[in-house]
Amino acid sequence: MQTKTLQDLATEIRQRGPAPVERWNPALCGDMDMRIARNGDWYHQGERIAREALVRLFAGILRRDADGEYYLVTPVEKWRIRVDDVPFVTGLLEVSGSGREQQLTFTTNVGDRVVAGPAHPIDVHYAADGEPSPYLLVRGGLRALLSRALFIELAGLAESFEEDGRSMLAVWSDGCRFTLGPAE
């Protein structure tokens, strides 16, 4: 199996320009020793990738396929990588408007700006111990984990409503109501 350096791959990506990864369908080349940690840090061969520009470059060719796996995809190559939870993290929230007219704009660690709404829903999963994991669909099946601080900020914007006899909290964005969880 051919081994490609991180620098080789980055050079190829830069030369190709904006990546329409959803249209590319090359054969799988193998597994790359690259991992995205739950906190959004990217690692190659066990070393954290410190260059933000390089991380953004790789994020631009990242895709999640129907098999649930994550791949770095170019027109001629497809490399499987590991993702601990989801590939992105949000840490910045901009709020405009209020009530049902409110818009929540999130910025990810790789620079994607996304308005939560019909095409970009917020979904909160709760672990058995009650710990929330809030996610935002960013693009092409790729999601971002909302940081704890940002989730607390969202809870401060929430309004309560009744569902099946339970008091729940939800936020509005782009005409959609997103349930955050129980009010208690």
MDTraj code that builds the backbone (N, CA, C; nanometers):
import mdtraj as md
import numpy as np

residues = "MET GLN THR LYS THR LEU GLN ASP LEU ALA THR GLU ILE ARG GLN ARG GLY PRO ALA PRO VAL GLU ARG TRP ASN PRO ALA LEU CYS GLY ASP MET ASP MET ARG ILE ALA ARG ASN GLY ASP TRP TYR HIS GLN GLY GLU ARG ILE ALA ARG GLU ALA LEU VAL ARG LEU PHE ALA GLY ILE LEU ARG ARG ASP ALA ASP GLY GLU TYR TYR LEU VAL THR PRO VAL GLU LYS TRP ARG ILE ARG VAL ASP ASP VAL PRO PHE VAL THR GLY LEU LEU GLU VAL SER GLY SER GLY ARG GLU GLN GLN LEU THR PHE THR THR ASN VAL GLY ASP ARG VAL VAL ALA GLY PRO ALA HIS PRO ILE ASP VAL HIS TYR ALA ALA ASP GLY GLU PRO SER PRO TYR LEU LEU VAL ARG GLY GLY LEU ARG ALA LEU LEU SER ARG ALA LEU PHE ILE GLU LEU ALA GLY LEU ALA GLU SER PHE GLU GLU ASP GLY ARG SER MET LEU ALA VAL TRP SER ASP GLY CYS ARG PHE THR LEU GLY PRO ALA GLU".split()
xyz = np.array([
    [0.0837, -0.1176, 0.0000],
    [0.0000, 0.0000, 0.0000],
    [0.0889, 0.1248, 0.0000],
    [0.0548, 0.2217, -0.0820],
    [0.1317, 0.3437, -0.0954],
    [0.1169, 0.4293, 0.0301],
    [0.2280, 0.4854, 0.0780],
    [0.2245, 0.5757, 0.1923],
    [0.2490, 0.7161, 0.1425],
    [0.1592, 0.8039, 0.1781],
    [0.1658, 0.9424, 0.1347],
    [0.1906, 1.0292, 0.2568],
    [0.2788, 1.1265, 0.2446],
    [0.3031, 1.2149, 0.3577],
    [0.1921, 1.3178, 0.3671],
    [0.1775, 1.3746, 0.4845],
    [0.0792, 1.4800, 0.5073],
    [0.1058, 1.5984, 0.4147],
    [0.2330, 1.6317, 0.3967],
    [0.2704, 1.7443, 0.3109],
    [0.2327, 1.7172, 0.1652],
    [0.2527, 1.5937, 0.1168],
    [0.2153, 1.5578, -0.0205],
    [0.0664, 1.5783, -0.0431],
    [-0.0127, 1.5282, 0.0518],
    [-0.1577, 1.5402, 0.0399],
    [-0.2022, 1.6861, 0.0436],
    [-0.1447, 1.7660, 0.1337],
    [-0.1800, 1.9080, 0.1441],
    [-0.1473, 1.9818, 0.0150],
    [-0.0339, 1.9515, -0.0459],
    [0.0054, 2.0151, -0.1723],
    [-0.0943, 1.9817, -0.2827],
    [-0.1344, 1.8550, -0.2913],
    [-0.2329, 1.8142, -0.3928],
    [-0.3655, 1.8866, -0.3735],
    [-0.4094, 1.8988, -0.2505],
    [-0.5376, 1.9637, -0.2213],
    [-0.5331, 2.1102, -0.2609],
    [-0.4261, 2.1809, -0.2243],
    [-0.4139, 2.3229, -0.2573],
    [-0.4181, 2.3454, -0.4079],
    [-0.3566, 2.2576, -0.4832],
    [-0.3505, 2.2724, -0.6281],
    [-0.4871, 2.2560, -0.6935],
    [-0.5775, 2.1844, -0.6281],
    [-0.7073, 2.1552, -0.6895],
    [-0.8119, 2.2625, -0.6646],
    [-0.7945, 2.3516, -0.5690],
    [-0.8939, 2.4553, -0.5406],
    [-1.0105, 2.4035, -0.4589],
    [-1.1265, 2.4747, -0.4611],
    [-1.2429, 2.4346, -0.3809],
    [-1.2848, 2.2907, -0.4106],
    [-1.3214, 2.2218, -0.3051],
    [-1.3450, 2.0785, -0.3176],
    [-1.4922, 2.0409, -0.3224],
    [-1.5406, 1.9903, -0.4354],
    [-1.6772, 1.9368, -0.4420],
    [-1.6763, 1.7887, -0.4017],
    [-1.6381, 1.7612, -0.2768],
    [-1.6143, 1.6235, -0.2327],
    [-1.7349, 1.5324, -0.2495],
    [-1.8534, 1.5883, -0.2466],
    [-1.9734, 1.5042, -0.2598],
    [-1.9858, 1.4439, -0.3998],
    [-1.9178, 1.5003, -0.4989],
    [-1.9252, 1.4482, -0.6367],
    [-1.8119, 1.3521, -0.6706],
    [-1.7072, 1.3507, -0.5907],
    [-1.5930, 1.2657, -0.6192],
    [-1.6184, 1.1248, -0.5678],
    [-1.5770, 1.0247, -0.6459],
    [-1.5988, 0.8871, -0.6049],
    [-1.4796, 0.7970, -0.6399],
    [-1.3607, 0.8313, -0.5883],
    [-1.2455, 0.7452, -0.6164],
    [-1.2504, 0.6186, -0.5312],
    [-1.1711, 0.5214, -0.5677],
    [-1.1605, 0.3978, -0.4897],
    [-1.0870, 0.4269, -0.3588],
    [-1.1179, 0.3482, -0.2582],
    [-1.0525, 0.3616, -0.1287],
    [-0.9051, 0.3254, -0.1420],
    [-0.8179, 0.4157, -0.0970],
    [-0.6737, 0.3907, -0.1015],
    [-0.6259, 0.3200, 0.0252],
    [-0.7009, 0.3359, 0.1338],
    [-0.6613, 0.2720, 0.2590],
    [-0.6943, 0.3603, 0.3781],
    [-0.6336, 0.3267, 0.4901],
    [-0.6515, 0.4026, 0.6134],
    [-0.5334, 0.4952, 0.6328],
    [-0.5618, 0.6201, 0.6673],
    [-0.4572, 0.7162, 0.6975],
    [-0.4491, 0.7279, 0.8499],
    [-0.3311, 0.7401, 0.9018],
    [-0.3136, 0.7555, 1.0456],
    [-0.3442, 0.9001, 1.0840],
    [-0.4722, 0.9335, 1.0708],
    [-0.5203, 1.0671, 1.1072],
    [-0.6436, 1.0486, 1.1936],
    [-0.6525, 1.1326, 1.2980],
    [-0.7638, 1.1228, 1.3921],
    [-0.8093, 1.2632, 1.4294],
    [-0.9420, 1.2778, 1.4421],
    [-0.9994, 1.4028, 1.4917],
    [-1.0539, 1.3724, 1.6305],
    [-0.9999, 1.4401, 1.7301],
    [-1.0413, 1.4197, 1.8687],
    [-1.1757, 1.4873, 1.8948],
    [-1.2416, 1.4497, 2.0042],
    [-1.3728, 1.5051, 2.0377],
    [-1.3682, 1.6566, 2.0571],
    [-1.2531, 1.7087, 2.0972],
    [-1.2402, 1.8527, 2.1187],
    [-1.2092, 1.9292, 1.9901],
    [-1.2049, 1.8589, 1.8754],
    [-1.1823, 1.9239, 1.7465],
    [-1.0372, 1.9280, 1.7024],
    [-0.9439, 1.8801, 1.7853],
    [-0.8028, 1.8763, 1.7454],
    [-0.7811, 1.7646, 1.6447],
    [-0.6960, 1.7915, 1.5453],
    [-0.6622, 1.6939, 1.4425],
    [-0.5220, 1.6411, 1.4702],
    [-0.5034, 1.5104, 1.4520],
    [-0.3749, 1.4447, 1.4761],
    [-0.3347, 1.3639, 1.3538],
    [-0.2051, 1.3659, 1.3237],
    [-0.1505, 1.2822, 1.2173],
    [-0.0326, 1.2059, 1.2753],
    [-0.0364, 1.0745, 1.2648],
    [0.0657, 0.9861, 1.3205],
    [0.0932, 1.0188, 1.4676],
    [-0.0148, 1.0476, 1.5411],
    [-0.0053, 1.0733, 1.6842],
    [0.0327, 1.2146, 1.7226],
    [0.0713, 1.2965, 1.6276],
    [0.1118, 1.4350, 1.6554],
    [-0.0008, 1.5308, 1.6196],
    [-0.0284, 1.6242, 1.7101],
    [-0.1330, 1.7237, 1.6852],
    [-0.0914, 1.8134, 1.5692],
    [-0.1836, 1.8382, 1.4766],
    [-0.1591, 1.9304, 1.3654],
    [-0.1861, 2.0705, 1.4187],
    [-0.0810, 2.1479, 1.4350],
    [-0.0920, 2.2793, 1.4979],
    [-0.1258, 2.3902, 1.3980],
    [-0.0977, 2.3679, 1.2709],
    [-0.1228, 2.4723, 1.1707],
    [-0.2704, 2.4760, 1.1355],
    [-0.3382, 2.5847, 1.1752],
    [-0.4817, 2.6003, 1.1508],
    [-0.5146, 2.5944, 1.0027],
    [-0.4297, 2.6521, 0.9197],
    [-0.4550, 2.6517, 0.7750],
    [-0.4559, 2.5095, 0.7204],
    [-0.3701, 2.4238, 0.7726],
    [-0.3646, 2.2854, 0.7275],
    [-0.4899, 2.2092, 0.7722],
    [-0.5332, 2.2327, 0.8952],
    [-0.6558, 2.1693, 0.9455],
    [-0.7750, 2.2118, 0.8595],
    [-0.7855, 2.3395, 0.8290],
    [-0.8964, 2.3883, 0.7448],
    [-0.8907, 2.3285, 0.6050],
    [-0.7720, 2.3115, 0.5551],
    [-0.7546, 2.2513, 0.4234],
    [-0.8084, 2.1080, 0.4230],
    [-0.7701, 2.0301, 0.5224],
    [-0.8192, 1.8934, 0.5315],
    [-0.9689, 1.8895, 0.5590],
    [-1.0182, 1.9807, 0.6411],
    [-1.1626, 1.9857, 0.6696],
    [-1.2422, 2.0091, 0.5414],
    [-1.1826, 2.0795, 0.4466],
    [-1.2497, 2.1076, 0.3200],
    [-1.2670, 1.9866, 0.2299],
    [-1.1911, 1.8797, 0.2556],
    [-1.2047, 1.7581, 0.1744],
    [-1.2548, 1.6409, 0.2581],
    [-1.3098, 1.6723, 0.3739],
    [-1.3630, 1.5690, 0.4621],
    [-1.5048, 1.5336, 0.4213],
    [-1.5355, 1.4054, 0.4263],
    [-1.6692, 1.3584, 0.3898],
    [-1.7049, 1.2404, 0.4794],
    [-1.8339, 1.2297, 0.5098],
    [-1.8852, 1.1120, 0.5803],
    [-1.9763, 1.0395, 0.4832],
    [-1.9455, 0.9133, 0.4591],
    [-2.0225, 0.8345, 0.3637],
    [-2.1349, 0.7579, 0.4321],
    [-2.2169, 0.6940, 0.3534],
    [-2.3327, 0.6201, 0.4033],
    [-2.2931, 0.5083, 0.4993],
    [-2.1694, 0.4626, 0.4928],
    [-2.1227, 0.3578, 0.5843],
    [-2.0898, 0.4118, 0.7233],
    [-2.1055, 0.5443, 0.7418],
    [-2.0788, 0.6066, 0.8712],
    [-1.9330, 0.6406, 0.8951],
    [-1.8470, 0.6055, 0.7999],
    [-1.7036, 0.6326, 0.8129],
    [-1.6703, 0.7709, 0.7566],
    [-1.5566, 0.8255, 0.8019],
    [-1.5089, 0.9561, 0.7564],
    [-1.3906, 0.9361, 0.6634],
    [-1.3871, 1.0179, 0.5572],
    [-1.2829, 1.0056, 0.4562],
    [-1.2307, 1.1426, 0.4149],
    [-1.1024, 1.1486, 0.3837],
    [-1.0450, 1.2621, 0.3122],
    [-1.0500, 1.2208, 0.1662],
    [-1.1142, 1.3046, 0.0834],
    [-1.1428, 1.2658, -0.0545],
    [-1.0910, 1.3712, -0.1513],
    [-1.0197, 1.3234, -0.2528],
    [-0.9797, 1.4074, -0.3663],
    [-1.0401, 1.3416, -0.4903],
    [-1.0265, 1.4012, -0.6069],
    [-1.0832, 1.3368, -0.7260],
    [-1.0254, 1.1979, -0.7537],
    [-0.9037, 1.1699, -0.7059],
    [-0.8391, 1.0429, -0.7389],
    [-0.8051, 0.9564, -0.6177],
    [-0.8252, 1.0070, -0.4963],
    [-0.7893, 0.9307, -0.3774],
    [-0.8954, 0.9447, -0.2693],
    [-0.9051, 0.8405, -0.1869],
    [-0.9991, 0.8393, -0.0753],
    [-0.9309, 0.7664, 0.0400],
    [-0.9102, 0.8385, 0.1499],
    [-0.8414, 0.7835, 0.2660],
    [-0.9342, 0.7872, 0.3865],
    [-0.9517, 0.6727, 0.4517],
    [-1.0344, 0.6657, 0.5728],
    [-0.9541, 0.7207, 0.6908],
    [-1.0218, 0.8025, 0.7741],
    [-0.9602, 0.8544, 0.8960],
    [-1.0515, 0.8236, 1.0146],
    [-0.9992, 0.8387, 1.1345],
    [-1.0773, 0.8135, 1.2558],
    [-1.1288, 0.9456, 1.3120],
    [-1.2525, 0.9423, 1.3599],
    [-1.3131, 1.0582, 1.4253],
    [-1.3719, 1.0088, 1.5570],
    [-1.3263, 1.0657, 1.6683],
    [-1.3692, 1.0189, 1.8004],
    [-1.5191, 1.0356, 1.8227],
    [-1.5745, 1.1483, 1.7803],
    [-1.7181, 1.1744, 1.7982],
    [-1.7721, 1.2345, 1.6696],
    [-1.7526, 1.3628, 1.6512],
    [-1.7862, 1.4324, 1.5276],
    [-1.6655, 1.5190, 1.4907],
    [-1.6529, 1.5606, 1.3650],
    [-1.5292, 1.6267, 1.3241],
    [-1.5117, 1.7723, 1.3674],
    [-1.6201, 1.8407, 1.3979],
    [-1.6081, 1.9829, 1.4263],
    [-1.6615, 2.0161, 1.5649],
    [-1.6217, 2.1340, 1.6134],
    [-1.6684, 2.1865, 1.7411],
    [-1.7087, 2.3317, 1.7176],
    [-1.8178, 2.3731, 1.7801],
    [-1.8557, 2.5144, 1.7718],
    [-1.8234, 2.5811, 1.9046],
    [-1.7798, 2.7035, 1.8960],
    [-1.7470, 2.7761, 2.0172],
    [-1.7943, 2.9196, 2.0123],
    [-1.8509, 2.9600, 1.8995],
    [-1.8955, 3.0976, 1.8842],
    [-2.0395, 3.0986, 1.8367],
    [-2.1209, 3.1802, 1.9013],
    [-2.2629, 3.1928, 1.8672],
    [-2.2968, 3.3395, 1.8517],
    [-2.3624, 3.3719, 1.7423],
    [-2.4157, 3.5064, 1.7200],
    [-2.5672, 3.4934, 1.7167],
    [-2.6356, 3.5805, 1.7906],
    [-2.7815, 3.5785, 1.7986],
    [-2.8352, 3.7067, 1.7388],
    [-2.9307, 3.6924, 1.6485],
    [-2.9997, 3.8103, 1.5951],
    [-3.1496, 3.7836, 1.6027],
    [-3.2253, 3.8873, 1.6292],
    [-3.3700, 3.8735, 1.6423],
    [-3.4068, 3.8098, 1.7744],
    [-3.5359, 3.7783, 1.7869],
    [-3.5827, 3.7141, 1.9095],
    [-3.7054, 3.6295, 1.8791],
    [-3.7399, 3.5436, 1.9746],
    [-3.8561, 3.4571, 1.9587],
    [-3.8462, 3.3723, 1.8347],
    [-3.9585, 3.3570, 1.7670],
    [-3.9617, 3.2728, 1.6460],
    [-3.8842, 3.3335, 1.5294],
    [-3.8523, 3.4597, 1.5380],
    [-3.7761, 3.5277, 1.4324],
    [-3.6253, 3.5233, 1.4577],
    [-3.5858, 3.4629, 1.5661],
    [-3.4452, 3.4564, 1.6041],
    [-3.3639, 3.3746, 1.5043],
    [-3.2389, 3.4160, 1.4848],
    [-3.1439, 3.3379, 1.4052],
    [-3.0197, 3.3153, 1.4898],
    [-2.9789, 3.1883, 1.4967],
    [-2.8591, 3.1489, 1.5705],
    [-2.7528, 3.1099, 1.4694],
    [-2.6442, 3.1867, 1.4649],
    [-2.5350, 3.1600, 1.3716],
    [-2.4156, 3.1078, 1.4499],
    [-2.3718, 2.9880, 1.4133],
    [-2.2614, 2.9212, 1.4814],
    [-2.1370, 2.9263, 1.3932],
    [-2.0205, 2.9375, 1.4563],
    [-1.8932, 2.9297, 1.3854],
    [-1.8160, 2.8116, 1.4413],
    [-1.7686, 2.7250, 1.3506],
    [-1.6954, 2.6057, 1.3933],
    [-1.5464, 2.6346, 1.4078],
    [-1.4763, 2.5388, 1.4613],
    [-1.3315, 2.5496, 1.4780],
    [-1.2562, 2.5524, 1.3454],
    [-1.3217, 2.5179, 1.2343],
    [-1.2562, 2.5237, 1.1037],
    [-1.3113, 2.6375, 1.0176],
    [-1.3877, 2.7291, 1.0801],
    [-1.4325, 2.8489, 1.0112],
    [-1.5659, 2.8412, 0.9402],
    [-1.6357, 2.7289, 0.9464],
    [-1.7690, 2.7221, 0.8865],
    [-1.8643, 2.8072, 0.9688],
    [-1.9456, 2.8894, 0.9010],
    [-2.0505, 2.9679, 0.9672],
    [-2.1839, 2.9110, 0.9218],
    [-2.2668, 2.8732, 1.0199],
    [-2.3902, 2.8021, 0.9900],
    [-2.5041, 2.8606, 1.0711],
    [-2.6162, 2.8901, 1.0036],
    [-2.7380, 2.9334, 1.0714],
    [-2.8209, 2.8086, 1.0985],
    [-2.8494, 2.7830, 1.2262],
    [-2.9348, 2.6692, 1.2607],
    [-3.0713, 2.6908, 1.1981],
    [-3.1262, 2.5858, 1.1396],
    [-3.2560, 2.5947, 1.0736],
    [-3.2910, 2.4618, 1.0106],
    [-3.3825, 2.4626, 0.9156],
    [-3.4279, 2.3369, 0.8546],
    [-3.3149, 2.2524, 0.7944],
    [-3.2191, 2.3169, 0.7294],
    [-3.1089, 2.2435, 0.6672],
    [-2.9935, 2.2172, 0.7641],
    [-2.9953, 2.2837, 0.8788],
    [-2.8875, 2.2723, 0.9768],
    [-2.9467, 2.2602, 1.1168],
    [-3.0078, 2.1445, 1.1466],
    [-3.0744, 2.1296, 1.2762],
    [-2.9778, 2.1121, 1.3936],
    [-3.0290, 2.1498, 1.5108],
    [-2.9617, 2.1240, 1.6379],
    [-3.0266, 1.9987, 1.6948],
    [-2.9438, 1.9055, 1.7399],
    [-2.9932, 1.7795, 1.7938],
    [-2.9161, 1.7504, 1.9223],
    [-2.9866, 1.7240, 2.0314],
    [-2.9214, 1.6995, 2.1595],
    [-2.9444, 1.5550, 2.2016],
    [-2.8349, 1.4855, 2.2292],
    [-2.8400, 1.3478, 2.2796],
    [-2.7994, 1.3505, 2.4257],
    [-2.8658, 1.2681, 2.5065],
    [-2.8331, 1.2606, 2.6484],
    [-2.7783, 1.1230, 2.6817],
    [-2.6642, 1.1197, 2.7520],
    [-2.6052, 0.9944, 2.7984],
    [-2.6872, 0.9420, 2.9154],
    [-2.6628, 0.8184, 2.9538],
    [-2.7351, 0.7561, 3.0649],
    [-2.7208, 0.8362, 3.1945],
    [-2.6072, 0.9042, 3.2099],
    [-2.5856, 0.9839, 3.3312],
    [-2.6461, 1.1240, 3.3217],
    [-2.7162, 1.1527, 3.2102],
    [-2.7815, 1.2819, 3.1928],
    [-2.6961, 1.3886, 3.1270],
    [-2.5721, 1.3545, 3.0926],
    [-2.4814, 1.4506, 3.0295],
    [-2.5253, 1.4755, 2.8847],
    [-2.5489, 1.6048, 2.8483],
    [-2.5923, 1.6336, 2.7116],
    [-2.4760, 1.6395, 2.6128],
    [-2.5035, 1.5973, 2.4911],
    [-2.4119, 1.6140, 2.3783],
    [-2.4925, 1.6812, 2.2676],
    [-2.4810, 1.8150, 2.2581],
    [-2.5557, 1.8883, 2.1560],
    [-2.4767, 1.8991, 2.0253],
    [-2.5445, 1.8741, 1.9141],
    [-2.4812, 1.8754, 1.7821],
    [-2.5552, 1.9684, 1.6866],
    [-2.4811, 2.0146, 1.5866],
    [-2.5357, 2.0961, 1.4785],
    [-2.4894, 2.0345, 1.3476],
    [-2.5824, 2.0110, 1.2554],
    [-2.5453, 1.9629, 1.1231],
    [-2.4814, 2.0794, 1.0480],
    [-2.3582, 2.0601, 1.0031],
    [-2.2832, 2.1677, 0.9384],
    [-2.2963, 2.1591, 0.7867],
    [-2.2550, 2.0443, 0.7303],
    [-2.2613, 2.0266, 0.5852],
    [-2.2383, 1.8813, 0.5497],
    [-2.3056, 1.8366, 0.4469],
    [-2.2825, 1.7043, 0.3912],
    [-2.2764, 1.5909, 0.4925],
    [-2.3615, 1.5907, 0.5911],
    [-2.3610, 1.4852, 0.6921],
    [-2.2567, 1.5043, 0.8003],
    [-2.1826, 1.6115, 0.7959],
    [-2.0807, 1.6408, 0.8966],
    [-2.1414, 1.7283, 1.0057],
    [-2.1193, 1.6880, 1.1304],
    [-2.1773, 1.7613, 1.2426],
    [-2.0683, 1.8236, 1.3291],
    [-2.1123, 1.9215, 1.4088],
    [-2.0251, 1.9873, 1.5063],
    [-2.0841, 1.9675, 1.6443],
    [-1.9975, 1.9441, 1.7408],
    [-2.0366, 1.9388, 1.8804],
    [-2.0385, 2.0810, 1.9330],
    [-2.1484, 2.1193, 1.9974],
    [-2.1549, 2.2513, 2.0584],
    [-2.0779, 2.2469, 2.1896],
    [-1.9922, 2.3445, 2.2115],
    [-1.9143, 2.3475, 2.3348],
    [-2.0077, 2.3599, 2.4549],
    [-1.9587, 2.3201, 2.5711],
    [-2.0375, 2.3274, 2.6937],
    [-2.0818, 2.4720, 2.7208],
    [-1.9886, 2.5656, 2.7068],
    [-2.0206, 2.7064, 2.7315],
    [-2.1292, 2.7551, 2.6359],
    [-2.1209, 2.7139, 2.5117],
    [-2.2200, 2.7549, 2.4136],
    [-2.3564, 2.6918, 2.4432],
    [-2.3577, 2.5669, 2.4885],
    [-2.4834, 2.5014, 2.5238],
    [-2.5497, 2.5721, 2.6423],
    [-2.4691, 2.6144, 2.7385],
    [-2.5223, 2.6914, 2.8522],
    [-2.5790, 2.8241, 2.8040],
    [-2.5106, 2.8872, 2.7092],
    [-2.5606, 3.0116, 2.6504],
    [-2.6949, 2.9873, 2.5792],
    [-2.7058, 2.8764, 2.5065],
    [-2.8321, 2.8419, 2.4405],
    [-2.9436, 2.8218, 2.5428],
    [-2.9128, 2.7536, 2.6524],
    [-3.0130, 2.7307, 2.7566],
    [-3.0648, 2.8633, 2.8118],
    [-2.9788, 2.9638, 2.8174],
    [-3.0207, 3.0964, 2.8622],
    [-3.1154, 3.1647, 2.7647],
    [-3.1113, 3.1240, 2.6386],
    [-3.2003, 3.1805, 2.5359],
    [-3.3301, 3.1009, 2.5226],
    [-3.3356, 2.9855, 2.5889],
    [-3.4460, 2.8917, 2.5694],
    [-3.5753, 2.9393, 2.6344],
    [-3.6836, 2.8896, 2.5784],
    [-3.8159, 2.9089, 2.6375],
    [-3.8725, 2.7714, 2.6684],
    [-3.9617, 2.7661, 2.7659],
    [-4.0162, 2.6366, 2.8035],
    [-4.1472, 2.6099, 2.7293],
    [-4.1767, 2.4818, 2.7137],
    [-4.3021, 2.4375, 2.6531],
    [-4.3349, 2.3009, 2.7107],
    [-4.4594, 2.2602, 2.6976],
    [-4.5039, 2.1305, 2.7484],
    [-4.5053, 2.0278, 2.6348],
    [-4.4519, 1.9078, 2.6645],
    [-4.4543, 1.7984, 2.5679],
    [-4.4763, 1.6690, 2.6460],
    [-4.5851, 1.6017, 2.6163],
    [-4.6182, 1.4762, 2.6842],
    [-4.6173, 1.4919, 2.8365],
    [-4.6692, 1.6049, 2.8842],
    [-4.6787, 1.6292, 3.0280],
    [-4.5478, 1.6691, 3.0939],
    [-4.4436, 1.6911, 3.0155],
    [-4.3135, 1.7317, 3.0706],
    [-4.2807, 1.8735, 3.0267],
    [-4.2165, 1.9479, 3.1140],
    [-4.1698, 2.0817, 3.0813],
    [-4.0354, 2.0697, 3.0097],
    [-4.0280, 2.1218, 2.8875],
    [-3.9076, 2.1112, 2.8052],
    [-3.8552, 2.2506, 2.7709],
    [-3.7277, 2.2595, 2.7348],
    [-3.6666, 2.3840, 2.6902],
    [-3.6338, 2.3747, 2.5416],
    [-3.6542, 2.4852, 2.4717],
    [-3.6242, 2.4879, 2.3285],
    [-3.5795, 2.6276, 2.2878],
    [-3.5060, 2.6345, 2.1787],
    [-3.4668, 2.7612, 2.1177],
    [-3.5219, 2.7649, 1.9756],
    [-3.5403, 2.8847, 1.9257],
    [-3.5855, 2.9050, 1.7886],
    [-3.4695, 2.9563, 1.7046],
    [-3.4640, 2.9128, 1.5789],
    [-3.3696, 2.9677, 1.4833],
    [-3.4223, 2.9431, 1.3431],
    [-3.4250, 3.0481, 1.2652],
    [-3.4655, 3.0403, 1.1248],
    [-3.6013, 2.9716, 1.1088],
    [-3.6942, 3.0030, 1.2018],
    [-3.8300, 2.9508, 1.1943],
    [-3.8488, 2.8103, 1.2487],
    [-3.7440, 2.7483, 1.3043],
    [-3.7536, 2.6122, 1.3578],
    [-3.7336, 2.6132, 1.5089],
    [-3.8068, 2.5274, 1.5759],
    [-3.7883, 2.5100, 1.7197],
    [-3.7020, 2.3867, 1.7429],
    [-3.5973, 2.4034, 1.8231],
    [-3.5057, 2.2942, 1.8550],
    [-3.5113, 2.2671, 2.0034],
    [-3.5502, 2.1448, 2.0378],
    [-3.5611, 2.1063, 2.1778],
    [-3.4231, 2.0781, 2.2350],
    [-3.3955, 2.1412, 2.3507],
    [-3.2675, 2.1221, 2.4168],
    [-3.2733, 2.0113, 2.5199],
    [-3.3926, 1.9914, 2.5783],
    [-3.4071, 1.8872, 2.6785],
    [-3.5051, 1.9285, 2.7861],
    [-3.5147, 1.8475, 2.8914],
    [-3.6069, 1.8769, 3.0016],
    [-3.5702, 2.0063, 3.0725],
    [-3.6714, 2.0786, 3.1211],
    [-3.6487, 2.2060, 3.1894],
    [-3.5864, 2.1888, 3.3268],
    [-3.6028, 2.0728, 3.3879],
    [-3.5481, 2.0550, 3.5228],
    [-3.3992, 2.0304, 3.5233],
])
top = md.Topology()
chain = top.add_chain()
for i, resn in enumerate(residues, 1):
    res = top.add_residue(resn, chain, resSeq=i)
    for name in ("N", "CA", "C"):
        top.add_atom(name, md.element.get_by_symbol(name[0]), res)
traj = md.Trajectory(xyz[None], top)
